[in-house]
Amino acid sequence: MSEEIIIENTKENRKLRNVVSTMAIENMYLRKEFIKELIKVSNGEKTSEELRQEVIRRHAR
């Protein structure tokens, strides 16, 4: 059974939920760890640029 992620019901988090749902509809599932990082961006704990750079570093060849 997969672990649920519970987030506060804010405008920003509803937008995030919509993005995750849209991706799932298209059969493009996001990893739980990545969703948690998106929540940090939504909460202002990190910038989207910081997350973008982390993704680039992680997947650079």
GROMACS elastic network, one bead per residue, 0.5 to 0.9 nm:
[ bonds ]
;  ai    aj funct       b0    kb
    3    32     6  0.88146   500
    5    32     6  0.81425   500
    5    35     6  0.88234   500
    5    36     6  0.82442   500
    7    10     6  0.84899   500
    7    13     6  0.71871   500
    7    39     6  0.81867   500
    8    13     6  0.70153   500
    8    14     6  0.89438   500
    9    12     6  0.83588   500
    9    13     6  0.62901   500
    9    14     6  0.66180   500
   10    13     6  0.51625   500
   10    14     6  0.61124   500
   10    15     6  0.86472   500
   11    14     6  0.51740   500
   11    15     6  0.63848   500
   11    16     6  0.87672   500
   12    15     6  0.51766   500
   12    16     6  0.63510   500
   12    17     6  0.87505   500
   12    39     6  0.89967   500
   12    42     6  0.59818   500
   12    43     6  0.80358   500
   13    17     6  0.60760   500
   13    18     6  0.85373   500
   13    39     6  0.72595   500
   13    42     6  0.65542   500
   13    43     6  0.83453   500
   14    18     6  0.61908   500
   14    19     6  0.87003   500
   15    18     6  0.50727   500
   15    19     6  0.63627   500
   15    20     6  0.87848   500
   16    19     6  0.51275   500
   16    20     6  0.62807   500
   16    21     6  0.85521   500
   16    35     6  0.86722   500
   16    38     6  0.76036   500
   16    39     6  0.76267   500
   16    42     6  0.76545   500
   17    20     6  0.51608   500
   17    21     6  0.60289   500
   17    22     6  0.85095   500
   18    21     6  0.50397   500
   18    22     6  0.59994   500
   18    23     6  0.85357   500
   19    22     6  0.51152   500
   19    23     6  0.61807   500
   19    24     6  0.86397   500
   20    23     6  0.51908   500
   20    24     6  0.62776   500
   20    25     6  0.87624   500
   20    28     6  0.88356   500
   20    29     6  0.75801   500
   20    30     6  0.70610   500
   20    35     6  0.79542   500
   21    24     6  0.50480   500
   21    25     6  0.62163   500
   21    26     6  0.87302   500
   21    29     6  0.86802   500
   22    25     6  0.50864   500
   22    26     6  0.64578   500
   22    27     6  0.87916   500
   22    28     6  0.84931   500
   23    26     6  0.51692   500
   23    27     6  0.64350   500
   23    29     6  0.61169   500
   23    30     6  0.76005   500
   24    28     6  0.50930   500
   24    29     6  0.50544   500
   24    30     6  0.77948   500
   25    28     6  0.73074   500
   25    29     6  0.85874   500
   26    29     6  0.82811   500
   30    33     6  0.83038   500
   30    34     6  0.64988   500
   30    35     6  0.66086   500
   31    34     6  0.52618   500
   31    35     6  0.63883   500
   31    36     6  0.87683   500
   32    35     6  0.50618   500
   32    36     6  0.62567   500
   32    37     6  0.87317   500
   33    36     6  0.51167   500
   33    37     6  0.64200   500
   33    38     6  0.88239   500
   34    38     6  0.62685   500
   34    39     6  0.86563   500
   35    39     6  0.62428   500
   35    40     6  0.87360   500
   36    39     6  0.50124   500
   36    40     6  0.64434   500
   36    41     6  0.88931   500
   37    40     6  0.50467   500
   37    41     6  0.65474   500
   37    42     6  0.87361   500
   37    46     6  0.84473   500
   37    51     6  0.73083   500
   38    41     6  0.50574   500
   38    42     6  0.61971   500
   38    43     6  0.86338   500
   38    46     6  0.89772   500
   38    48     6  0.81789   500
   38    51     6  0.79470   500
   39    43     6  0.60596   500
   39    44     6  0.85234   500
   39    45     6  0.85287   500
   40    43     6  0.50684   500
   40    44     6  0.61575   500
   40    46     6  0.59103   500
   40    47     6  0.82634   500
   41    44     6  0.50800   500
   41    45     6  0.57736   500
   41    47     6  0.54888   500
   41    48     6  0.59881   500
   41    50     6  0.89059   500
   41    51     6  0.77577   500
   42    45     6  0.76554   500
   42    46     6  0.82889   500
   42    47     6  0.85919   500
   42    48     6  0.87991   500
   43    46     6  0.78866   500
   44    47     6  0.66803   500
   46    49     6  0.82770   500
   46    50     6  0.64173   500
   46    51     6  0.72676   500
   47    50     6  0.51652   500
   47    51     6  0.65089   500
   47    52     6  0.86247   500
   48    51     6  0.50915   500
   48    52     6  0.60294   500
   48    53     6  0.86081   500
   49    53     6  0.61319   500
   49    54     6  0.85795   500
   50    53     6  0.52080   500
   50    54     6  0.62620   500
   50    55     6  0.87460   500
   51    54     6  0.50415   500
   51    55     6  0.62494   500
   51    56     6  0.86471   500
   52    55     6  0.51757   500
   52    56     6  0.62362   500
   52    57     6  0.86953   500
   53    56     6  0.50100   500
   53    57     6  0.61270   500
   53    58     6  0.85200   500
   54    57     6  0.51387   500
   54    58     6  0.60653   500
   54    59     6  0.86142   500
   55    58     6  0.50746   500
   55    59     6  0.61196   500
   55    60     6  0.82686   500
   56    59     6  0.53273   500
   56    60     6  0.56121   500
   57    60     6  0.53127   500
   57    61     6  0.86671   500
   58    61     6  0.87014   500
